[in-house]
């Protein structure tokens, strides 16, 4: 389990500049087929109610500060999950003029989920490392 979290984990999703491919797969991961909530992972609307951040996309210049502020708003202990290759290493956007860098270059990352985009099963498996279920 990452950073001492277990059981029910409240998650705030942040799109730091993605193409939305990962968002579609996250939607599927929380949909009726894959149902990530059955393992204790639940999406919330406010970082103040969250235990973890799920971040997608490379961090763009316009999203670096909002991502930092969102991270700071999550009460500790907190976990950051980088979903998709762009969040992990900027993917196809590496070196683009509007990209600051990967998520780990802006906030600490605890869990990485590979893929472009990652399959819903991989997202659920990554979230299960947080819930311990």
HUMODA-V946746 format. One line per field, one symbol per residue. ss: DSSP state (H for helix, E for strand, - for the rest). Layout:
BEGIN
ss=???
END
This chain:
BEGIN
ss=--------EEEEEEE-----HHHHHHHHH------HHHH-EEE---HHH--EEEEE--EE---HHHHHHHHHH-----EEEEE-HHHHH-HHH-----EEE-HHH-----EEE------HHHHHHHHHHHH--
END
